[in-house]
């Protein structure tokens, strides 16, 4: 790597976010993580990462708030350096049937999962274009491709992410800036592995042809590839990583 690229991972302290952050650091990137301002455990997470040899930059960012994204991105650029890679990973769920879903449940998921892609990408895109190099990876979901019972808000937001990806990829392709989506299936994060074993064994694993949950490191490996020089010809893509659960 000719120079150490600076990568920002939103939601970088979560189960999948942690794997993305650590693997990107292992690959030689200077990694900055963002976390929710309501996260009271960020210090203990950073301390734990230090014991493993990782020294991350870390900033509280409300990714649903445009002004906060602008202010914190400016701070990162000033204190760490220009942002070369953005991984829009932050997301939430508010799962329930449409009949029970409130406008607040809809808005919260759309703002955090979809608006956040605009809010964060807007802060870094001009710099990437001006420098003639950049990577944006938007983390969607298999349920944005196939839908899921009780997830009209989540599935809509995750599907919208790829529309955003395709249109922006067209605008900046000639500037050596790539924009891609990845759509993970069921990944063995703490949240998923906390599902009762009988539900995993009877309801979830039978849907996955490879017969197991995905590994967070497998998703991180795909992101690292998309950040590389070898992936410069990949843009506007939505890459499934779901063990064959949904093919199209």
C-alpha positions as CSV (number, residue, x, y, z in Angstrom):
1,X,0.0,0.0,0.0
2,X,1.6,3.2,-1.2
3,X,0.1,5.2,1.7
4,X,-2.0,4.4,4.8
5,X,-5.6,5.0,3.8
6,X,-8.0,6.4,6.4
7,X,-11.2,4.4,6.8
8,X,-14.3,5.3,8.8
9,X,-16.6,2.6,9.9
10,X,-20.0,3.7,11.2
11,X,-21.4,1.5,13.9
12,X,-17.8,0.2,14.2
13,X,-18.2,-1.1,17.8
14,X,-21.1,-3.5,17.0
15,X,-20.7,-7.2,16.3
16,X,-20.2,-6.9,12.6
17,X,-18.7,-3.5,12.9
18,X,-16.0,-4.8,15.3
19,X,-14.9,-7.4,12.8
20,X,-14.9,-4.9,10.0
21,X,-12.8,-2.5,12.0
22,X,-10.3,-5.0,13.3
23,X,-9.8,-6.7,10.0
24,X,-9.3,-3.4,8.2
25,X,-6.7,-2.4,10.8
26,X,-5.0,-5.8,10.2
27,X,-5.0,-5.0,6.5
28,X,-3.0,-1.8,7.1
29,X,-5.8,0.8,7.1
30,X,-6.0,3.5,9.7
31,X,-9.4,2.9,11.1
32,X,-11.8,5.4,12.8
33,X,-15.0,4.0,14.3
34,X,-18.1,6.0,15.0
35,X,-20.6,4.9,17.7
36,X,-24.0,6.1,18.9
37,X,-23.9,9.0,21.4
38,X,-26.1,6.8,23.6
39,X,-23.4,4.1,23.8
40,X,-22.2,4.1,27.5
41,X,-19.8,1.2,26.9
42,X,-17.5,2.8,24.3
43,X,-14.6,3.3,26.8
44,X,-14.5,-0.3,27.8
45,X,-14.7,-1.4,24.2
46,X,-11.7,0.8,23.3
47,X,-9.8,-0.5,26.3
48,X,-10.5,-4.1,25.2
49,X,-9.3,-3.3,21.7
50,X,-6.1,-1.8,23.1
51,X,-5.4,-5.1,24.9
52,X,-5.6,-6.7,21.5
53,X,-3.2,-4.2,19.9
54,X,-5.8,-2.0,18.2
55,X,-5.7,1.8,18.6
56,X,-8.8,3.2,16.9
57,X,-9.9,6.7,16.6
58,X,-13.4,6.9,17.9
59,X,-16.1,9.5,17.6
60,X,-19.7,9.7,18.9
61,X,-21.9,10.4,15.8
62,X,-25.6,10.4,15.5
63,X,-25.7,9.1,11.9
64,X,-29.4,10.1,11.6
65,X,-28.5,13.7,12.1
66,X,-27.0,15.5,9.1
67,X,-25.4,18.4,11.1
68,X,-23.8,16.0,13.6
69,X,-22.3,13.9,10.7
70,X,-21.0,17.1,9.1
71,X,-19.4,18.3,12.4
72,X,-17.8,15.0,13.3
73,X,-16.6,14.3,9.8
74,X,-14.8,17.7,9.8
75,X,-13.2,16.8,13.2
76,X,-12.0,13.5,11.9
77,X,-10.5,15.1,8.8
78,X,-8.8,17.7,11.0
79,X,-7.6,15.4,13.7
80,X,-6.9,12.2,11.8
81,X,-6.7,13.1,8.1
82,X,-8.9,13.1,4.9
83,X,-11.3,10.1,4.8
84,X,-10.4,7.8,1.9
85,X,-12.9,4.9,2.8
86,X,-16.3,5.0,4.3
87,X,-18.1,1.9,5.4
88,X,-21.8,2.8,6.1
89,X,-22.5,0.0,8.5
90,X,-24.6,1.6,11.3
91,X,-28.2,0.3,11.5
92,X,-31.0,-0.5,13.8
93,X,-34.2,-2.6,13.7
94,X,-37.7,-2.0,15.0
95,X,-39.3,-5.2,13.9
96,X,-43.1,-5.7,14.0
97,X,-45.9,-6.3,11.6
98,X,-47.0,-3.4,9.5
99,X,-50.3,-3.4,11.4
100,X,-48.5,-2.6,14.7
101,X,-45.8,-0.4,13.2
102,X,-46.0,3.3,14.2
103,X,-44.7,6.3,12.2
104,X,-42.0,6.6,14.8
105,X,-40.9,3.0,14.2
106,X,-40.8,3.7,10.5
107,X,-38.9,7.0,10.8
108,X,-36.3,5.7,13.2
109,X,-35.3,2.9,10.9
110,X,-35.3,5.0,7.8
111,X,-33.2,7.7,9.4
112,X,-30.6,5.5,10.9
113,X,-30.3,2.9,8.1
114,X,-30.9,4.9,4.9
115,X,-30.6,8.6,5.7
116,X,-27.3,7.9,7.4
117,X,-25.8,6.8,4.0
118,X,-26.6,10.3,2.6
119,X,-25.6,12.1,5.8
120,X,-22.1,10.5,6.0
121,X,-21.3,10.0,2.3
122,X,-22.1,13.7,1.6
123,X,-19.3,14.7,4.0
124,X,-16.6,12.7,2.2
125,X,-17.5,12.5,-1.5
126,X,-16.2,15.9,-2.7
127,X,-12.8,15.1,-1.1
128,X,-12.6,11.7,-2.6
129,X,-13.4,13.1,-6.1
130,X,-10.9,15.9,-5.7
131,X,-8.1,13.5,-4.7
132,X,-9.1,11.0,-7.4
133,X,-9.5,8.0,-5.1
134,X,-12.2,6.8,-2.8
135,X,-14.2,3.8,-1.6
136,X,-17.7,3.7,-0.2
137,X,-19.2,0.4,1.0
138,X,-22.8,0.4,2.1
139,X,-24.0,-2.5,4.2
140,X,-27.4,-3.6,3.3
141,X,-29.1,-7.0,4.0
142,X,-30.5,-10.1,2.3
143,X,-33.9,-8.8,3.6
144,X,-33.5,-5.7,1.5
145,X,-33.4,-8.1,-1.5
146,X,-36.1,-10.6,-0.6
147,X,-38.2,-8.9,2.1
148,X,-38.9,-10.3,5.6
149,X,-42.0,-10.7,7.7
150,X,-42.2,-7.9,10.2
151,X,-39.6,-5.8,8.5
152,X,-41.3,-3.4,6.1
153,X,-39.3,-0.5,7.5
154,X,-36.0,-2.4,7.6
155,X,-36.4,-4.0,4.2
156,X,-37.4,-0.8,2.6
157,X,-34.4,1.1,4.1
158,X,-32.0,-1.7,3.1
159,X,-33.4,-1.9,-0.4
160,X,-33.1,1.9,-0.7
161,X,-29.4,1.7,0.1
162,X,-28.7,0.0,-3.2
163,X,-30.6,2.5,-5.3
164,X,-28.4,5.2,-3.6
165,X,-25.3,3.1,-4.4
166,X,-26.1,2.7,-8.1
167,X,-27.0,6.3,-8.8
168,X,-23.9,7.7,-7.0
169,X,-21.6,5.1,-8.6
170,X,-22.6,6.5,-12.0
171,X,-21.7,10.1,-11.0
172,X,-18.2,9.4,-9.7
173,X,-17.0,6.4,-11.6
174,X,-14.6,8.4,-13.8
175,X,-13.0,9.9,-10.7
176,X,-11.6,6.5,-9.4
177,X,-14.2,6.5,-6.7
178,X,-16.2,3.3,-6.3
179,X,-19.6,2.9,-4.5
180,X,-20.8,-0.6,-3.7
181,X,-23.4,-2.4,-1.6
182,X,-22.9,-5.7,0.2
183,X,-26.0,-7.7,1.4
184,X,-25.2,-10.1,4.2
185,X,-27.5,-12.9,5.3
186,X,-27.5,-14.4,8.8
187,X,-24.1,-13.7,10.3
188,X,-22.9,-15.1,13.6
189,X,-22.8,-11.9,15.6
190,X,-23.7,-11.8,19.2
191,X,-27.2,-10.6,18.3
192,X,-27.9,-13.6,16.0
193,X,-26.2,-16.2,18.2
194,X,-28.4,-15.0,21.1
195,X,-31.4,-16.4,19.2
196,X,-32.6,-19.6,20.9
197,X,-30.9,-22.6,19.5
198,X,-34.2,-24.3,18.6
199,X,-35.2,-21.3,16.5
200,X,-31.8,-21.3,14.8
201,X,-31.9,-25.0,14.1
202,X,-35.5,-25.2,13.0
203,X,-36.2,-21.9,11.3
204,X,-33.0,-20.2,10.2
205,X,-30.4,-22.7,9.3
206,X,-32.7,-24.7,7.0
207,X,-33.0,-21.6,4.8
208,X,-29.2,-21.5,4.3
209,X,-27.9,-24.0,1.7
210,X,-24.4,-24.0,3.2
211,X,-25.9,-25.0,6.5
212,X,-24.4,-22.5,8.8
213,X,-24.3,-18.9,9.8
214,X,-21.9,-16.6,8.1
215,X,-18.8,-15.5,9.9
216,X,-18.3,-11.7,10.6
217,X,-14.7,-12.1,9.3
218,X,-16.1,-13.3,6.0
219,X,-18.1,-10.1,5.6
220,X,-15.1,-8.1,6.6
221,X,-13.0,-9.9,4.0
222,X,-15.4,-8.9,1.3
223,X,-15.2,-5.2,2.4
224,X,-11.4,-5.3,2.4
225,X,-11.5,-6.6,-1.2
226,X,-13.8,-3.8,-2.2
227,X,-11.4,-1.3,-0.7
228,X,-8.4,-2.7,-2.6
229,X,-6.9,-1.5,-5.9
230,X,-7.8,-4.9,-7.3
231,X,-11.5,-4.0,-6.9
232,X,-11.2,-0.7,-8.9
233,X,-13.4,-2.1,-11.7
234,X,-16.2,-3.0,-9.3
235,X,-18.7,-0.2,-8.8
236,X,-22.5,0.0,-8.4
237,X,-22.6,-3.6,-7.4
238,X,-24.7,-5.3,-4.8
239,X,-22.7,-8.4,-3.6
240,X,-24.7,-11.0,-1.8
241,X,-22.9,-12.8,1.1
242,X,-25.7,-15.1,2.4
243,X,-24.6,-18.7,2.1
244,X,-27.0,-19.2,-0.8
245,X,-30.1,-18.2,1.1
246,X,-31.2,-15.9,-1.6
247,X,-30.0,-16.0,-5.2
248,X,-31.0,-13.7,-8.0
